């Protein structure tokens, strides 16, 4: 069986802007985030990782590199299938403004019906990430792989493998620098761990956007 460690990137200053970062370039870890990523790397130092994959965005690559520092034989492999949800025209907008739009309520209540303007559907984002994980699992049978991605997209795939209706995925909490784990084989899929932040101070275990 292949074990996939699903890691959310550590924190950055964008969340303080009150805007939706999405796929915007130039969003880097802040000092707190770098400390979180360092703690994450130490937590995984003894794990027998055979590969480290990351979304192409800077905050995920920086988090993945903190893990890779403890595994000098590995380099971070970028996979666009692991990227943040494509929020289209919502990207960079004020969350307070978005909250007054009809689509916001669709996203919160029936996200299976949501399509972001000039972006992707929530259903499409879920299947994109599932397809990426299944491809990685096929490339690494019986191995342990670290995968650094984003909050909503990790929630979506956990909902899929739990057999949870897509409309309930927001009930899952994925904190910055947290670890969740899947185990996949040809005839088996299991969620082993969700939102583990044991390597972080307690006050950092909350969820958050960005």
Backbone bond lengths (Angstrom), bond angles and torsions (degrees), N, CA, C in turn:
res aa  C-N    CA-C-N  psi(-1)  N-CA   C-N-CA  omega(-1)  CA-C   N-CA-C  phi
1 X - - - 1.470 - - 1.523 110.33 -
2 X 1.303 115.59 144.03 1.462 121.85 176.79 1.522 109.01 -94.69
3 X 1.316 116.22 133.51 1.463 121.67 176.04 1.518 108.66 -105.09
4 X 1.318 116.31 123.48 1.459 122.75 178.91 1.521 108.39 -109.51
5 X 1.329 116.19 118.45 1.460 121.34 176.51 1.518 108.19 -93.12
6 X 1.316 116.38 110.85 1.464 122.23 -177.33 1.522 108.59 -93.13
7 X 1.318 116.07 115.26 1.460 122.44 -172.63 1.526 109.13 -116.62
8 X 1.304 116.04 128.57 1.466 119.16 171.58 1.527 108.22 -84.04
9 X 1.322 116.78 141.25 1.463 120.76 177.28 1.526 110.33 -58.54
10 X 1.320 115.97 157.32 1.461 122.02 178.44 1.529 110.27 -76.89
11 X 1.332 116.52 178.20 1.465 120.57 -169.18 1.524 112.98 -77.85
12 X 1.317 113.99 159.71 1.463 122.44 179.50 1.516 108.59 -143.46
13 X 1.322 116.28 170.69 1.470 120.51 -176.35 1.521 113.79 -78.43
14 X 1.331 117.74 -11.20 1.464 119.54 -176.50 1.526 111.47 -60.57
15 X 1.355 116.58 -33.81 1.463 118.98 -176.99 1.530 111.08 -60.55
16 X 1.335 117.76 -25.74 1.466 120.98 -178.94 1.528 111.80 -73.85
17 X 1.330 117.51 -14.12 1.457 120.58 -179.01 1.522 112.42 -79.41
18 X 1.335 117.32 -16.92 1.452 120.38 -176.80 1.508 113.24 72.99
19 X 1.341 116.79 20.72 1.458 121.65 -179.40 1.533 110.31 -117.16
20 X 1.321 115.32 161.11 1.461 121.69 -179.80 1.522 109.13 -88.10
21 X 1.327 117.16 113.05 1.466 120.93 -175.22 1.522 112.01 -71.38
22 X 1.325 116.81 -44.44 1.460 119.36 -177.85 1.519 111.81 55.43
23 X 1.323 115.98 -127.13 1.462 121.86 -177.72 1.528 112.74 -101.48
24 X 1.322 117.57 19.13 1.459 120.36 -178.04 1.529 110.31 -60.29
25 X 1.334 117.13 134.89 1.468 119.97 176.91 1.523 111.00 -75.24
26 X 1.321 115.63 161.34 1.450 120.94 173.24 1.512 115.27 82.67
27 X 1.342 118.70 13.77 1.464 121.60 176.93 1.530 107.59 -96.07
28 X 1.332 116.35 106.64 1.461 122.34 -174.15 1.527 110.73 -108.58
29 X 1.318 116.59 160.73 1.458 121.12 173.40 1.527 109.40 -62.89
30 X 1.323 115.91 142.53 1.454 119.78 172.44 1.539 108.78 -91.07
31 X 1.327 117.14 -173.51 1.462 119.90 -176.70 1.522 111.27 -60.97
32 X 1.310 117.15 -43.22 1.457 120.52 176.74 1.523 110.78 -60.62
33 X 1.326 116.10 -42.55 1.454 120.67 179.22 1.519 112.08 -62.94
34 X 1.326 116.55 -40.03 1.462 119.27 178.23 1.526 111.12 -64.23
35 X 1.325 116.88 -36.37 1.459 120.15 176.30 1.527 110.90 -66.91
36 X 1.329 116.19 -41.31 1.465 119.76 176.78 1.523 110.84 -61.49
37 X 1.336 116.82 -45.56 1.457 120.82 -179.33 1.519 110.93 -63.03
38 X 1.334 117.07 -38.12 1.462 120.59 177.71 1.528 110.75 -63.44
39 X 1.335 116.58 -43.47 1.464 120.49 177.71 1.529 111.07 -63.42
40 X 1.323 116.36 -39.00 1.456 121.18 176.48 1.522 110.87 -61.50
41 X 1.344 116.40 -45.97 1.451 120.24 178.87 1.509 112.28 -59.47
42 X 1.332 116.40 -42.26 1.463 120.50 177.81 1.527 110.59 -63.44
43 X 1.328 116.51 -40.49 1.475 120.91 179.33 1.528 111.50 -59.29
44 X 1.335 116.32 -37.29 1.462 120.38 -175.21 1.526 113.38 -97.76
45 X 1.327 116.90 4.88 1.469 120.22 -175.06 1.525 112.67 -58.88
46 X 1.321 117.39 -35.86 1.464 120.50 -176.39 1.525 113.05 -91.60
47 X 1.326 117.44 -3.19 1.463 119.58 179.49 1.523 109.80 -75.56
48 X 1.323 118.15 139.26 1.470 121.14 -178.68 1.526 112.36 -80.01
49 X 1.315 116.54 67.70 1.457 120.45 -178.20 1.525 110.33 -71.92
50 X 1.322 115.88 141.34 1.464 120.59 175.98 1.527 112.10 -111.51
51 X 1.338 117.03 -10.03 1.463 120.45 177.82 1.520 108.76 -162.35
52 X 1.335 115.27 153.25 1.465 122.46 175.77 1.516 107.28 -131.71
53 X 1.325 116.53 119.94 1.461 122.72 179.58 1.525 109.98 -113.51
54 X 1.330 115.89 152.55 1.456 120.67 179.86 1.519 111.11 -145.25
55 X 1.314 114.57 148.66 1.464 121.84 162.80 1.528 107.66 -57.12
56 X 1.340 119.28 155.11 1.466 120.91 -177.97 1.523 115.58 -75.76
57 X 1.324 119.20 -4.06 1.463 120.96 -176.39 1.530 111.03 -79.09
58 X 1.328 115.61 150.83 1.472 120.51 -171.86 1.523 112.92 -58.63
59 X 1.326 117.44 -41.65 1.464 119.74 -175.21 1.527 112.01 -66.67
60 X 1.324 117.05 -29.91 1.463 118.89 176.20 1.529 111.39 -78.91
61 X 1.313 116.97 -40.70 1.468 119.82 178.93 1.526 110.34 -62.20
62 X 1.332 117.50 -42.31 1.458 120.30 179.39 1.529 111.55 -63.20
63 X 1.327 116.62 -37.68 1.460 120.40 176.68 1.526 110.51 -67.45
64 X 1.333 116.31 -43.13 1.469 120.54 178.87 1.520 111.70 -63.51
65 X 1.323 116.73 -37.19 1.468 120.21 179.91 1.524 111.32 -65.50
66 X 1.344 117.14 -31.37 1.464 120.12 176.48 1.529 110.85 -65.84
67 X 1.320 117.00 -33.19 1.463 121.04 174.55 1.520 110.17 -72.49
68 X 1.329 116.48 -43.13 1.470 121.11 -176.93 1.519 112.58 -63.97
69 X 1.325 118.38 -26.01 1.466 120.35 179.47 1.520 112.27 -60.23
70 X 1.316 116.95 -24.86 1.469 121.24 178.49 1.528 111.96 -92.93
71 X 1.321 116.99 -0.64 1.466 122.34 -179.78 1.527 107.63 -133.68
72 X 1.332 117.19 73.29 1.472 121.22 -170.43 1.522 114.66 -61.51
73 X 1.315 118.16 -17.55 1.460 120.19 178.29 1.523 112.29 -79.84
74 X 1.331 116.81 -9.15 1.462 121.00 -176.14 1.519 111.14 -110.85
75 X 1.323 115.45 146.22 1.460 121.58 171.49 1.520 108.16 -118.80
76 X 1.324 115.96 155.05 1.462 120.87 -178.80 1.526 109.40 -73.99
77 X 1.328 116.56 126.40 1.467 122.38 177.72 1.529 108.63 -102.96
78 X 1.311 116.86 124.38 1.465 121.67 -179.11 1.528 109.76 -86.54
79 X 1.326 115.28 132.43 1.465 121.61 -179.60 1.529 107.68 -132.18
80 X 1.320 117.73 114.96 1.467 121.40 -177.58 1.527 112.32 -66.00
81 X 1.308 117.82 -19.49 1.458 119.83 176.32 1.513 113.57 -66.62
82 X 1.341 116.48 -15.24 1.464 121.95 -178.90 1.523 112.16 -96.05
83 X 1.333 116.74 4.93 1.467 121.19 -172.83 1.528 111.96 -69.82
84 X 1.324 114.56 161.88 1.462 121.71 176.83 1.531 110.58 -57.63
85 X 1.328 116.22 157.83 1.466 121.18 173.07 1.528 109.06 -53.64
86 X 1.325 116.46 137.89 1.465 120.86 175.89 1.526 107.87 -82.87
87 X 1.342 115.69 101.10 1.458 120.93 -177.69 1.527 112.60 -83.88
88 X 1.319 117.63 0.83 1.451 120.54 177.00 1.522 112.62 58.03
89 X 1.341 116.38 -129.68 1.470 120.94 -176.90 1.526 113.03 -69.22
90 X 1.320 117.02 -11.53 1.464 119.51 176.99 1.533 111.58 -74.48
91 X 1.305 117.26 -21.72 1.454 121.11 -177.36 1.527 110.99 -58.34
92 X 1.342 116.23 130.57 1.455 121.58 179.08 1.508 114.66 83.45
93 X 1.328 117.92 -3.66 1.469 121.31 -178.27 1.530 111.33 -81.51
94 X 1.333 115.59 156.66 1.454 121.52 175.90 1.532 109.39 -68.18
95 X 1.341 115.74 129.75 1.460 119.54 179.09 1.529 110.60 -62.18
96 X 1.329 117.07 -35.54 1.458 120.38 179.66 1.525 111.33 -63.50
97 X 1.323 117.01 -34.45 1.464 121.24 176.94 1.518 110.92 -72.66
98 X 1.327 116.39 -44.63 1.462 120.80 -179.60 1.524 111.56 -60.75
99 X 1.328 116.44 -33.11 1.472 120.76 -176.74 1.521 112.76 -63.05
100 X 1.338 117.64 -16.21 1.466 121.01 179.84 1.526 112.59 -94.51
101 X 1.307 117.31 -0.71 1.465 120.14 -179.37 1.523 110.48 -91.08
102 X 1.317 115.85 150.10 1.456 120.33 -178.72 1.528 111.71 -59.95
103 X 1.339 116.15 -37.22 1.463 119.50 -178.40 1.519 111.65 -62.39
104 X 1.327 117.27 -31.10 1.460 120.23 178.64 1.534 110.50 -56.95
105 X 1.326 115.67 -43.66 1.466 119.81 -178.21 1.520 110.82 -70.33
106 X 1.318 117.14 -32.29 1.467 120.01 174.45 1.534 109.58 -64.16
107 X 1.335 116.24 -45.63 1.467 120.81 -179.83 1.524 110.82 -60.17
108 X 1.318 116.85 -39.46 1.462 120.37 -176.89 1.526 112.75 -77.74
109 X 1.347 117.46 -33.02 1.466 120.03 -171.16 1.520 113.47 -105.34
110 X 1.334 117.28 -41.15 1.471 120.48 -179.99 1.532 108.87 -136.02
111 X 1.334 117.68 65.00 1.463 120.18 -174.46 1.521 114.19 -61.44
112 X 1.322 118.63 -20.06 1.464 120.00 176.95 1.521 111.59 -61.89
113 X 1.332 117.99 -17.57 1.461 122.51 -179.65 1.519 112.37 -101.00
114 X 1.332 117.52 0.41 1.465 120.78 -170.88 1.521 112.12 -87.45
115 X 1.336 114.57 136.15 1.473 122.07 173.27 1.522 107.21 -132.11
116 X 1.334 117.10 121.58 1.455 120.37 -178.62 1.530 110.32 -78.24
117 X 1.325 118.37 139.00 1.471 121.11 -176.68 1.525 111.33 -61.21
118 X 1.325 115.57 122.09 1.464 122.98 -176.31 1.523 112.19 61.21
119 X 1.324 117.39 20.48 1.454 122.51 177.57 1.515 110.78 -123.22
120 X 1.321 116.73 -145.87 1.453 120.03 -179.64 1.522 110.56 -115.33
121 X 1.308 116.27 167.76 1.459 120.73 174.07 1.526 108.65 -81.78
122 X 1.321 115.80 157.26 1.470 119.56 175.38 1.528 109.48 -64.31
123 X 1.334 117.66 -38.33 1.463 120.96 176.61 1.524 110.65 -60.63
124 X 1.331 115.95 -43.11 1.459 119.83 -179.66 1.514 112.25 -65.17
125 X 1.350 116.70 -38.71 1.466 120.67 178.20 1.518 110.42 -63.33
126 X 1.320 116.83 -41.46 1.462 120.04 179.15 1.527 111.04 -61.79
127 X 1.330 116.70 -47.38 1.459 119.60 -177.78 1.524 111.91 -69.12
128 X 1.321 117.55 -33.78 1.471 120.61 175.97 1.526 110.83 -59.08
129 X 1.325 115.84 -47.21 1.465 119.97 -178.96 1.528 111.32 -68.95
130 X 1.332 116.74 -41.50 1.471 119.44 177.26 1.524 110.04 -59.41
131 X 1.321 117.37 -45.29 1.469 120.63 179.03 1.530 111.01 -60.53
132 X 1.335 117.06 -40.55 1.463 120.66 179.53 1.524 110.71 -64.23
133 X 1.331 117.04 -43.21 1.464 120.14 -179.76 1.522 111.99 -67.25
134 X 1.316 116.52 -40.14 1.466 119.46 179.06 1.535 110.73 -63.91
135 X 1.331 116.71 -38.92 1.467 120.56 177.78 1.526 110.73 -65.19
136 X 1.322 117.33 -41.92 1.460 120.83 177.99 1.529 110.42 -63.42
137 X 1.327 116.80 -42.99 1.462 120.24 179.26 1.525 111.55 -61.21
138 X 1.327 116.63 -38.18 1.477 118.89 178.08 1.526 111.71 -66.89
139 X 1.332 117.29 -33.02 1.462 121.11 178.86 1.523 112.94 -74.68
140 X 1.339 116.29 -20.04 1.467 119.81 -173.89 1.529 110.97 -130.39
141 X 1.335 118.18 59.23 1.465 119.52 -178.32 1.530 111.70 -62.97
142 X 1.322 115.65 130.51 1.450 120.96 176.57 1.516 114.60 74.66
143 X 1.323 118.23 9.99 1.461 121.71 -175.24 1.531 110.65 -110.18
144 X 1.329 115.31 171.87 1.469 122.04 176.28 1.520 108.14 -113.28
145 X 1.332 116.12 125.79 1.456 122.45 -172.92 1.527 109.36 -127.02
146 X 1.325 116.93 134.79 1.464 121.81 174.04 1.523 109.55 -94.21
147 X 1.329 116.56 135.25 1.459 122.75 -177.16 1.521 108.18 -132.62
148 X 1.335 117.21 118.03 1.462 121.10 -177.43 1.525 109.03 -105.30
149 X 1.327 115.34 123.15 1.459 120.54 -176.12 1.525 109.28 -143.39
150 X 1.339 116.32 -145.70 1.456 122.61 -169.17 1.529 110.99 -126.87
151 X 1.319 115.58 161.20 1.457 121.63 -172.18 1.524 113.71 -56.14
152 X 1.333 117.14 -60.68 1.468 119.26 -174.25 1.518 112.30 -62.48
153 X 1.314 117.20 -38.98 1.459 119.42 -176.59 1.525 110.83 -70.59
154 X 1.347 117.21 -32.93 1.466 120.20 174.72 1.525 109.99 -69.21
155 X 1.330 117.06 -41.64 1.468 119.69 176.27 1.525 111.02 -57.65
156 X 1.327 115.48 -42.00 1.462 119.83 -177.25 1.527 111.76 -63.34
157 X 1.326 117.55 -42.30 1.469 118.06 -178.29 1.524 111.30 -75.09
158 X 1.321 117.64 -32.70 1.463 118.54 175.21 1.518 110.31 -64.11
159 X 1.326 116.89 -41.39 1.462 119.85 176.28 1.526 110.72 -59.12
160 X 1.335 116.53 -41.12 1.466 120.42 180.00 1.524 111.15 -61.50
161 X 1.335 116.72 -49.64 1.461 119.44 -175.53 1.525 112.55 -75.29
162 X 1.318 117.51 -19.37 1.466 120.85 173.46 1.523 112.14 -81.78
163 X 1.331 117.25 -10.24 1.456 120.15 -174.59 1.516 112.35 73.54
164 X 1.325 116.58 23.82 1.464 122.48 -178.25 1.529 109.82 -85.59
165 X 1.314 119.02 138.57 1.467 119.91 174.60 1.522 110.89 -55.62
166 X 1.310 116.55 138.11 1.461 121.09 -179.02 1.526 111.54 -56.24
167 X 1.327 117.18 -34.02 1.458 119.88 -178.13 1.530 113.34 -64.75
168 X 1.332 117.87 -12.02 1.465 121.60 -179.23 1.524 113.23 -105.55
169 X 1.332 117.74 7.19 1.459 118.86 -171.75 1.516 113.44 -63.76
170 X 1.345 118.06 -25.72 1.458 120.42 -179.01 1.525 112.62 -70.03
171 X 1.321 118.25 -7.50 1.464 120.34 175.22 1.527 111.59 -73.63
172 X 1.315 116.89 -17.73 1.463 121.53 179.39 1.528 108.36 -81.76
173 X 1.327 116.46 137.00 1.462 122.28 177.22 1.528 108.73 -108.01
174 X 1.335 115.81 128.45 1.460 122.44 176.87 1.527 107.75 -128.22
175 X 1.315 116.98 104.31 1.458 122.53 -175.48 1.526 111.22 -82.82
176 X 1.327 117.51 159.74 1.469 120.58 175.48 1.526 111.65 -56.46
177 X 1.326 115.82 137.30 1.467 124.13 177.97 1.520 113.22 62.55
178 X 1.329 117.37 19.94 1.465 120.74 178.00 1.522 110.77 -83.52
179 X 1.329 115.02 161.76 1.459 122.58 178.44 1.522 109.10 -118.94
180 X 1.318 116.76 129.76 1.461 123.58 167.04 1.523 106.65 -120.75
181 X 1.303 118.07 160.47 1.469 119.18 -175.57 1.518 111.71 -140.80
182 X 1.326 114.77 136.21 1.460 123.33 173.48 1.516 109.14 -116.64
183 X 1.315 115.64 151.37 1.453 121.08 171.93 1.527 107.58 -125.63
184 X 1.341 115.74 121.98 1.461 120.93 -174.84 1.520 110.85 -126.64
185 X 1.324 115.14 140.33 1.458 121.67 169.32 1.513 106.81 -146.27
186 X 1.332 117.42 -176.99 1.462 120.86 -175.93 1.521 112.20 -57.53
187 X 1.323 117.63 -37.58 1.454 119.43 -176.43 1.509 114.24 -121.97
188 X 1.318 116.79 21.72 1.458 119.23 -172.96 1.519 110.48 -149.84
189 X 1.319 116.44 141.36 1.468 122.23 172.20 1.519 107.55 -145.76
190 X 1.327 116.13 132.02 1.458 119.86 -178.99 1.516 109.92 -146.17
191 X 1.324 115.68 143.58 1.460 122.17 171.66 1.520 106.93 -93.54
192 X 1.328 116.62 116.44 1.459 121.69 -176.20 1.519 113.17 -93.35
193 X 1.320 116.88 -28.49 1.459 121.42 -169.17 1.528 108.29 -156.85
194 X 1.335 116.04 144.06 1.463 119.79 177.10 1.522 110.25 -139.05
195 X 1.335 115.97 128.95 1.451 123.44 170.08 1.532 112.75 56.05
196 X 1.318 117.12 44.62 1.463 121.56 178.45 1.533 108.72 -78.24
197 X 1.331 116.13 118.90 1.467 121.75 178.16 1.524 110.77 -123.17
198 X 1.331 117.13 28.41 1.454 121.40 -176.11 1.514 113.99 -62.28
199 X 1.335 117.59 -20.16 1.458 121.82 178.62 1.522 112.54 -84.95
200 X 1.345 117.39 -3.58 1.466 121.90 -176.85 1.518 110.68 -112.94
201 X 1.341 116.61 155.25 1.465 118.97 171.73 1.533 110.00 -57.57
202 X 1.308 116.50 149.76 1.477 121.30 -173.65 1.516 112.49 -56.83
203 X 1.324 118.01 -36.24 1.451 119.87 -175.39 1.524 112.62 -68.90
204 X 1.337 118.38 -9.71 1.452 121.17 -179.36 1.532 112.42 -97.57
205 X 1.302 116.92 6.79 1.457 119.49 -174.24 1.516 113.74 -85.11
206 X 1.336 118.89 2.10 1.453 120.59 -178.24 1.526 111.27 -79.50
207 X 1.324 114.71 160.59 1.456 120.08 175.83 1.527 108.20 -79.55
208 X 1.331 115.78 170.83 1.460 119.75 178.00 1.512 109.69 -179.51
209 X 1.316 117.35 157.17 1.448 121.44 -179.36 1.528 109.83 -93.10
210 X 1.345 116.03 160.32 1.445 121.07 177.11 1.490 113.18 107.19
